[in-house]
Amino acid sequence: MLKLFTAITAIAVASFNPSASGAGAMLASWYGPNFHGRTTANGETYNMYGLTAAHKTLPFGTKLRVCYEGCVDVRINDRGPFIGARELDLSYGAAQAVGLIDPGVASLSVTYLN
C-alpha cells in the first residue's frame, strides 16, 4: 500500500511540474458562493473565505504558495478545476488575497511548500 501511495504522490507532484526550486506556474481560477457549505473531495466543509484550493491530482494537504498581484499560502482540500486547461481552483478568500477575483482566470506563480 505504501508503494502505491508513493507512486500516486510521485505522479501528482510530477504533473505539477515545478522547476528545481519547487516553483512553477499554473493556470488558475476561483470558486465560491455556489459551493460554500458543500462537502469537498477530502470530506471537509468548503469555506469560500478560507485559504484552500482544488487540484486534480495533488495529494490532499499539499501546501502551495500562490502569487499573482499578492501571495498567499493555500492547502489542497478539493478536486478540480474541470474546465479547459485550468490547473488550480482557489477559494474565494485565496483569490481575493492574490487579486484574482476580477480577471477570474490567470497564470499564477506557484511554489510547492511541502
Beta strands, then each sheet from edge to edge (+ up, - down):
strand 1: 23-31
strand 2: 52-55
strand 3: 63-67
strand 4: 71-78
strand 5: 88-91
strand 6: 106-112
sheet 1: 1+ 5+ 2- 4- 3+ 6- 1+
end
